[in-house]
């Protein structure tokens, strides 16, 4: 991230922006935060009932089984190990 080697940097979150500032000493004003986009109509709780039964059948997940989706990179930083430990502690 040497000065002059980029026109502008993009961070997905304020946390990532802060890491660029702290670890690489990039001036804040040279970093634009642009969050990942998502469709609030596609990813909403009201659609759950519509897709739940067919998706569980497709993935062979019984109604009485728990299912968790974890979508991320940098899984150590995002806390996958913590999630797995918490799941392991759940009581049926």
N, C-alpha and C positions, 0 to 999 in steps of 0.2 A: 504494500500500500504506500509506496514511495510517492511523495509529492510530485505531481506532474505526470504520473503514470496512468492516471484516470481522470475523467471529466467530473464524474459524480459517482458516489456509491449508493446502493439501495440496500436498506435493511428491512426485514419483514416485520420486526417488532421494535419497540423502544428498548427492550432488553438487549437485543442484538446490536442496536445502534450504540448503546452504552458500552458494550464489549469492544466494539471497533474503536471507540474513543479511548477506552482505558488500556486495551492491550496493544493497539497499533498506533495510538496517538493521532488518529485522524480527527481533524477539527469537526465539531458537530455540524457546522453550517455546510460541510461538504457531503453530508449523508442525508438522503431523503428516506423517510420511513413510508413504505407502501405495503400495507398488510395483504396477506393472501385473501383473495376474494372467495366468496361462497354464495350460494343461492339460498336465501332464507325461505323460499317456497319449496325448494327441494329437500333441504335439511331441516325439517321441522317435526315436532312431536306428533302433529296431526297425521303425518304420513306413515307413522310407525305401524298402525293397524293394517294399513293397505298392503304393506310389504312383508310384515313379520312372518306370517304363516308360510308363504311361498319360499322365502329366503331360508327359514329354518329347515324346511323340507329339502331344499336344494343342497344345503350344507350338512344334512343329517344331524341336526341339533334338536333334541327332544324338547317339548314344552317345559319339562321340569329341570332342564339343564340351563346353566348360566352361560352367557356369551358376552365377550368383551372385544371390541375392536380398538386397536391402538395403531394409529397411523402417524408416523413420525420418522425423521432422520435424527441423528445424534441421540440415539435411544438412552445412552447413559445420562446425558444432561436432561433429557425429557422425563426421566424417572420410571422407566420400564421396570427396573428391579424393584422399586418401591411398590409399584402396582402389583407385580407378581407376588410379592410378600404379603400384601394386603389381601389379595384374592385367596392366598393359602390360609389365611387366618379366618376366613368367612365360615360361618356355621351354616349348614343346610337348613 
